[in-house]
Amino acid sequence: MPALRRLSIAVALFLAACNQREPVAPAPAAPRRAQPPVAVAQPASTTTAAAVPAANPCPKRPNILILVLDTVRADATELDARSRNHTPALRELATHGVNFTRAYSTWDSTPPSHFSILTGYVNGHQTEIDQPEASLAWQLRRLGYRSFGLVANGNLSAKFMRSVMPFGNYTNLQEQWEAMPAEKKAPYLPAIDGLIEHYDSQPNDWYRMFVYSSADEILSRFDAKLQGKRPFLGFINLIDSHDPYFPKPERYDLAKDGPKLEGVRYRTLPPELADPESIADPERKAKIKALIAKAQGRAWSVSEGLTKEQLRIYRKRYDAEVRDTDAAVGRIVEMLKKRQLLDDTILVITADHGESFGEGGLLTHSFNNSGDREATNRVNLLIVFPPCYGFRPARIDRSCTIADIAPTLYDLLGVDTTALEDKAPPGNFGRSLLPLLGRESAPSQTAATAPSKGSVPEAERKKQDEEALKRFRSLGYLQ
């Protein structure tokens, strides 16, 4: 009995010692396509993405690719628990990344929201804050980064969008289309016009420009952008989910729509939208005029006169376009894999704003932030880090904005943002999300560039802003 008692005590002491040791992180299992990201089991107010020991040291200067899914609202993809849309590429990426489930755009229109993504400022587009040196591309160039931009949205022109001016090797598809002579456009027109007519709409210059500026055109140029020295900062804008909602026919069965339905912005308007002054009822007139004013003067962007079934069809077509966009994301990832870039590239996936389908009586977006917040401002934000950083896949249910992207990248790279933050009132510069990932940042002494070194002269700024406003109007955002 004494010997048995001694053995029992020894076993108990051994087990107690084991419980006090640091747990050993298991080797990561191969990702399973159908599995959602691992949710960290902590309250939403304190949720973090736990770090695991990294097998290899991370590069001091990782590649960075920012992928903006233009006009994709949060609940249109499987990154959002509410979504019923099938987006397998994004779902698979979430099994490797950190998914911020309560991310919001700072603005519901393209120029100011991209300004936030690329600078870290919440407000300040076309103000004194808006200078080329405020751009992420400018700051990272000082760290030895090569940069490139490959965008579809014509509002993101390097002629007047100052936050994209510092990008090298910059391509804007809509600008290319507009500058293309008729003889070069001709080979594209049969397929483009065929798709437009497939959706019961008449071809016009606006439709053609958007159909041309597709993910296929972006991807045909992407691999060439990857060639060159590293590290690189890449910026891609995919516009396929933007109206007019003409998805690829292989992803959408038009026969299930029922009655014909024109593209949203060139549809035939009911009399009260076409001429609100003719409305006899004063209350009705005031309501319609208020909605048109909220839509920045765009009567077609008011949902009055559309049936629930018509709104449902527009949303169905939009969801199919999001599936087109998701397929393009998958192809981008495959191209990164082929060039063996995933292990040293940080991939940031987000959107500039969402899209409204009748919420608040409005359609599409660009309502000066006065539309339905969940429809037009809530977006996805997924950051996929190289394995060396050791962040476990997670869903983080903490409010954040797209203005937090640049500060997070600066924090990771050790860039002191004091000079940038001091240019704006308190609260107007985003925050680093790294503390939510279980890592303390350690900024180096790399200072941000002083604003006086690259500021655009006042006369040039005014000219750029006038060109930007003209472009914004030409794309139908203002009347």
ZIVENLIN-V502874 format. One line per field, one symbol per residue. phi: phi as a letter, one per 30 degrees, with the letter a starting at -180 (. if undefined). A space follows every 10 residues. Layout:
BEGIN
phi = ???
END
This chain:
BEGIN
phi = .edddddddd dddddddddd dddcdddddd dcedddddcd dbeedbdbcd dceddbdddd bddbbcccce icdedcbddc dddcdcbddd dddddcbccd dbcbddbcbd ddddeddcbj ddbkeibddd bedddedddd ddcjddbbbb bcdddcdddb dddcedddhc bbdddddddd dedddeddde dddddddech bcebddeddd dddcdddddd cddddddkdb dbccbbbcce dddcicdded cbcddddjed bdeddcdddd edddbddddd deddeddddd dddddiicdd ccdejcdddd dddedddded dddedddded dddddddech cddbbdccba bdacacbjdi ibbiaichic dddddcbdbd bbccceeddi ddeacccbda bdddddedde dddicdcedd dddbdeiccd cdceedcibd dbedcddddd dddbddeedd eddddddddd dedddidbc
END
